[in-house]
Amino acid sequence: MTLTLYNTLTRRQEPFETVEAGKVKMYYCGVTVYDYCHLGHARACIVWDVIRRYLQFIGYEVRYIQNFTDIDDKILNRACAEHSSMEAVADRFIKAYFEDMARLGIKEADEYPRATHTMNGIQRLIHELENKGFAYPADGDVYYAVRQFAEYGKLSGRKLEDMQAGKSDAYGGLRQRVNIEDPEYQKKKDPFDFALWKAAKPGEPAWESPWGAGRPGWHIECSAMVRDRLGDTIDIHAGGADLIFPHHENEIAQSEAVTGKPLARYWLHNGMVKVDGEKMSKSLGNFITIRELLDRGVDPMAVRLFVLTAQYRTPIDFTDEAIAAATNGWHTIKEGLLFGYQYGKQLGWGVGTASLLAETVERFQETVNNDFNFPGGLTVLFELAKELRREGNILVHEGKTETSPNELQRQWQTLVTLAGVLGLEAKIETETHTNSGLSDAEIEVKIQQRQEARKGKNFAESDRIRDELQAQGITLIDSRDGTRWHRN
C-alpha cells in the first residue's frame, strides 16, 4: 500500500518518498499571535495533527515543527491599543493557543520556534541573499529582487507579467496593491519586490542589524526557521491555502535562491472555513473563536469529527446543522469506544490487548493512503462503532451477544486504535460518577440508546431507559432541540 498525496507544487498526486527513509521532516506555518484562535485555525491544526498521527501510525518517525509569528503589525497595534508590549501580547495569546489546542486534543509539536528567537538565522539568510544578488538595501530596509529568481511563481502558478494590482489569486490569497505615494514603493526597484528587513519606526521594537535597527519581514521568518530547525530540504511544508501566495511563494524564492535545493518535496494546503456559506470575518459578525464554540457546550471531539468529514483540501462550511450532524456522529463513535468499559468485564475480557482486525486495518489504511482520505477512514470507524452498539443493545436486552466475546474485543480494540489515529478519544477515566456508579458518558450512552429506540418506534424500550435513569436520580428533559438531563 503506497501513500500518495496531492502536491500543490506539481499540481498532481504523487507517491510519498521522503528525503531520508523512514523519517519525515514536517513544518506547519503557525499562527500570528495577536488574538484568540478561530475556526480556521482549528481546522488547520486538526488536519496537520491527524496527518502527523497517521504518518506515525504507518511507521514513520516524524519531526514536526510549528512556528509562532510573534512580531507583526497586528500584534503591535493590539499592544498599542492595550498600552501593553508586543511581547506581553504575544505571550498571552501563545498561552491561549495551547489552552485551546489542548481542549481539541491536538498533540504538541516537537518544537515551536518564534520569529523573535530566530533573529540570528534571519539576518544570516538575508546577508546570504544580498551576497548572491537576490536582495538589496534601501534606506534601512532590505528587499528581495523578485525578478532575479527565475522560478518565481512556480508554486502558485502566477506569472509576474500577468499579475495586476488589486486582483486576488484563485486561492483567495493576499492582493497585490501598488500605491505610488507609499514611501516603501518608492524605495523598491520593482513593485513586486518584498521586504526582508524593515527599518525601525519610532516607538516600535527593533533589533540591531548590518542594515540598521529594524525588524524582519514576515516571509523571511519561516525560511529561517525551517532552515535552522530542519535543514535545507524538508519533506512536507504545510499551511492554509491562503498562504500559497505570496507567503509560501516567497519562502521558496528566499530559501532556494540561497541553497540551490528544493525547500520542500511536498507542499500541502488545507481548504478554508466558511460560516453559513460566507467567508468568516469580524465585519460580518460570523467570526467564531475556538473557545467561544467549546464554551457553548460543543464537544471538542465533535469539532474534530466535523473537520475530518471533509477532504482536507476542500473548503468546509460551518453551520449549526453541520455541527449537529457531527455531534450525532461523535455520539455513535463514542458509544463504540465506551463498549469495552461498559461490557468488557461482563464478557470476560482479559486485561491484555487483543489483536486487531487485520482486514479492517488494511481497508482503513488503503482508504487513507489516497491523499489522506480521512472521510473514507471515518466510514470504517462508523461501521465498527455501529456493530458494537448493536451488540451492546442485544447484550442488555438478551444477556448475550451474537458475536463471540473474543471477536468483540478485537473489534473494540481496532476501533480504539483507529479512532486514536484520528485523535478521537472517549476519556472514561475523567468522567464524574454518581453514587449509582453511572458516569456522564454512560448517561449519554443511555440517552443515545433511548433516542434510537424512539426512532424505531420502540416506545416501551424508550420508557424503560427513562425509568431506569429516573430510578438512579437522573431526570430527562425532552425538547425540540434534543434531550437534556440533570441529577436530582
N, C-alpha and C positions, 0 to 999 in steps of 0.2 A: 504494500500500500504506500503510494507516494503522495506526500503533501504537496499540493500546488497552491500558489497564491497569485492574486492579481497584483501586478507591479505597475504602479502609476507611471513609472519612468518609461517602460516599454509598451504600456497600454495593452498588455496581454497577460494571460495566466501562465505561470511558469512553474516547473518543478523547483522545490526549495532545496538549495545547496548552499551550505554555509562556508565561510572563509576557512574555518577550522572544523574538521569533522567532529560531530557530536556536541559542538558548542555554538551558542547563539549570543551575539552582542546586539542588544536592542536599546534604542533610545527613543524616548517619547518627549516631544515638545510640551512641557507642562504649562502651568497657569501663571498669569501675571497677577501677583497677589496684592490687589487693591480693593477687593470686595469678596463677599461670600461666593462660593462655587454654586453654579446654577445647573439646570438640567443638561445643558450641552456638555459641561464638564463631567457630569455623572455618566453620560453615555460614553464619552471617550475613555474615561478611566476604567469603566466596567469592561469595555471592549478589549483594551490592551491588557487588563488584568487577566481576563479569560484566555486571551491568546498566549500570554506568558504561561499560565497554568497548563494549557493544552500542550505547549511545546515541552514543558517539563514532564507531562504525563506520557508523551510518546518517546521520552528518553533523552531529551536534550538538556545540557547544562546551560542555563540561561543567566546571563548577567544583564540586569535591567536597570537602566539609568533614566531618571526623570528630573528635569530641571525646574527651578523656580526663577522666573524673571522678577527680580526684586528691586530693579531700578527702571522707572518708566514715567512718562509724563502723567499718566493716570494716578500712579502712586504719589507722585509729588503734589498733584492737585489735591488729592484727598488729605495729605499731610498738612498742606497749607490751610485747607478748609477747617481742619480739626485742631489747628495750632499745635500740631504734633511734628514728628520727624518721619522721613522716609523709612528709616529702619524700624521705628515703632509700628508703623502701619503694616509693613511687610511681615514683621514678626507676628503681629496679631492675626493676620489672615493666613499665614502659614500654619499657625496653631489651629485655626478654624478648619483649614483644609484637612488636616489629619483627623480632626474630630468627625467631620462629615464622611470621609472615606472609610473610617473605622466602622461607622454605622452601616455603610453599604457593603462591608465585608471585603474591601479592597486590600490586598496584600501590599505591604510597604515595598518600595523599590529597594534595590541594593544600595543606591546612593542618590542623594538629592542635591546636586551642585547648585549653587546660587551664583548669579552673574557677579555680584559684588565680591564673591570669594574666588573669582576666576580672573581677576584683573591682570595678573602677570601673563597668563595664557592668551588673553585677548590682545594685549599690547604686542606680544611676540608675534602673533598671527598678522596683525596689521603691519608691523615692521617688515615681515617677510613679503607681504603683498606689495608694499611700497618698493622694496628692493627688486621685485620681479616685474615692476612696471604696471601692476594692476591697481595701484592706489596712488593718490596724490594729495598733498596737504593744501589747505586753503584757509588762511587766516585763523588757525587754531582748530579747524575741522579737518577731517580726512575723509575722502570719498573714494568709493570703488568705481573704477572706469569700466562700465558695463560692456562697452564695445570691444574692449581688449580680450574678453573671454568669448571665443568663437562659438561655444556651445550654449551660450545663454538662451534660455527658453526651452531647453530640451525636456524639462520635467512638465511644464505647463502646456507646452505646445505653442507658446506665443512667439511671435517674431516682432522684433523691435519696429520694423518698418510698418507693421500692421496695427500697432498699438496707438490709440488715440486718447487724448486727455479726456477724462470724465466718463470713460466706459469701463465696465467691470467685466471680469472674465467669466467663463461658463460655470466656474465653481463658486461664484459669489465672493471672490477674493477682494482684496483692497483695490480701490480705484487709483488710477494714475491721474493725479491732478497737477497741473502746472500753473503757478501764479508767478508771472514775470516780475511782480513787485516784491516777491519774497526774497529777502537777503540771501537765504540759503540757495535759491535758484540762481542768483547772480554769481555765487561762488562756483557753481558746477560748470564743468566743461561740456556736459551733456545733460539734458533734462532727466534722463533715465538713470544717471549715476545716483548712488545712495550712500548715506553716511555710515562710516565705520567708527568715527570718533567725533564727538560734538564738543565744541569749546564751551567752557563753563559760563553759565549765566549768573548774574547776581542773585545770591540767596539760595542757589541750588548746590547739592552735594557735588563734589568734584574730586578727581584723582589726578595726581601728577603723572605726566607722560612726556615723551620726547617732543610732542606737538603742543605742549602746554597743558594747563589744568583743564579737565573736562570729564566726560563720561562716554561709555561705549554706545554705539547704535545697537538696535535690537537684534539685527540679523547676525552680527559677528559673535554675539554671546553664545549662541548654540553651536556654531562652528568650533569655537574654542573649547566649549565644554565636552563636545563629542570627542575631539582630538585628545584632550587631557585625560579623559576617563576611559575611553575605549579604543583609541588609536586612529590611524588614518582611514581605514575602511571598516565599516560595521556591516552587520547582516541585515538588520531591519531598522529603518527610520520611520517612526510613526507620528501621526498627528491628525488633526481635523482637516477636512477638505478645504476649509477656508484658508489654510496655511500654504497650500500648494504654490500660490503666487501672492505676494512676492517672497514670502519668508523662506520657504524651502528652496525655491529657485535661487535665491541669493545665497543661501547656505552652500549649495552646490558650487556656485561661482567662486565663493571665497575659499572653500576648502580645497577644491580640485585644482584651482589655479596655483596653490602652494605645493600640494603633494604630488600632483600629476596622477593621482589614483582616484577611483570611484569613492565618493563619500559613503555610499550605502549600496548594497546589492539590490535590496528591495525597499521600495517606498510604498507604505501602506497608509491609507487615509480613510477615516470614518466619516459617514454622512452626517449632515446637520440635523438638529432637532427643531421641529416646528411645534407650535401650540395652537390647537384648533385650526390647523391649516395655514397659519401665518408665522412668519419669522418671529422668534422670540426677541422682544426688546422692551426696555423700560418705558419708552414713549408710548407703546401700545398697551401698556398695563398688563402684559402677559408674561412678565419676567418672573420666573419661579426659581428660588434657590433650593438647594438640596434639603437644607434644614427646615425650611418652610413646609416642604412637601412631607417630610418624615414626621414633623411635629403635628401635622394634620391627622396622623394615625395610619398613614400608608406604610405597609410593611416594607422594609428595605429589600427583602427578597422578592417582593412583587415588582419593585422598581428594576431590580436586576433581571427578572424574567421578562419584563416589558422590553428592556433594551435588547435582550437576546432573541426575541421573537422576530426581529427584522434582520436581514442580511446587513452586516456591519458597514458596508459601503453605501447603502441606500439611505435617503432621508427617512426620518421617522416622525410621526405626528403624535404628540402628546394630547390626549383628550381624556375626559372623565370616563368615557366608555372604554377606552383602551386600557386605562389603569385598573378599571373594574374587572375587565377580562383577565388582565394579568394577575390580579388578586385572586380570582377564582382558580386560575391555573396554578398559582402557588399553593392554594389550599389542597389541590389534588396531589401535587408532588409532595407537599409537606405530610399529608396523611400517609403516603407511601413511605416516607423517610421515618415516620414515627412507628411504623408497623412493628419493627423489631423490638422497640422499647415497650410496646404495649402487649405484644403476644409472644415474644421470644421465649420467655420463661414458661409460659403455658404450653408451648410447642416443644419444650425440652431441648432448646438450642444450647449448645455448649458455649463456653466463654471465648473460644478461639474464633478467628476469622475464616469464613467459608471461602471456597474457591469461587471465582467469578464465572459468569456465563460467557464462555469464550466467544460464541457466535454473536451474542448481543454486543459485547465489547467491540468485536470486529466490525459489526454493522455501524456502530456509533462512530468508530474511527474512520471507516470508509466514507461516511457522510461528511464528517467534519473536515476531512482532508481535502475536500473540494472547496478551497478558498475560505476556510473557517466557516463552514456552513452550520452555525450553531442552531438556527431554527430547525434544521433537519435532525441535529443531535437531540434537541428537546423532544422531538417526536418519539425517540427511543425511550426517553425518561418517562414520558406520559404513559406509554404502553406498560412499562414496569409498574408505575405507581397505581394505575387503574386496576391492574391484575391483583396487586397486593391489597388494595381497598376491597375488591370483590371477595377475596379470600377472607379478609378480616370480617366482613359482614356475615359470611357463611359461618365462620368460627363463632361469632357472637350469638347467632340465632340457632345453630345446629350443634355447637360444641365440637365441631371437627372441620377439617378443610378438605377440598378436593385434591389438592396438590400435597405431596409429601413434605414433612417439615424440613428435611434437608434441602429439597429443591427451593422451598420458600426462603430459606436462609440464604441460598445462593442468589436468588432474585433480589432480595433486600440488600445484600452486600454489594451487588452490582449497581443497584440504584444509588446507594450511598456513595459509592466510588465515582460513578459518572456525574452525579449531581455535584460532587465536590470539585470535579474538573471545571464545572461551570460556576463554581463559587456559591452554589445553592445549599444551604445548611439549615437544618432544624435543630437548634441547640437545646436539647432536652434538659441538660444539666443546669440551665439558667432559669428554668421555669419556677414559678411560685406555686407551692402546693397548699391546698386547703386541708382541714382536718380529715376530710374524707379521703385524701390521697390523690384527688384529681388535680392535675396541673392545668395551667391556662391552655397549653397546647392540646391536652386531652379533651378539655371542654370544647375547644374549637373543632376538634375531630368529631365529637358527638353532634355538634350543631351541623357540620357538613353532612354527616350521615342522615340527620333528620331532614335536611334540605333535599337530599337525594330521594328519600322516602316520599316526601311531599311531591316532588316532580313526577315520581312514578305512581302517584295517587294511592300510595300505601299509607293511609292516614292512621291506621291502627299502630303501625310502627312509629310514625311520627309522634303520636301521642305518648307511646311507651317511652321514647327517648326523652321527651319533655318532662314526663312524670319522674323518670329516673333522675334527671338533673335536679328537679324540684325537691326530691327527697334528700338530695345531698346539699341543699341550701343554695341552689343556683336557679335564678329566675330568668326565663327567656322573654324577650320583648320583640314581637314581630312588627315590622313596619314596611312601607313601600321601599325603603332603602336597604332592607335586609333584616337580619336578626341581631339584636344586641343582647347582652346578658350582664347580670351583676350578681354579686354574692349577697345573700341575705344576712 
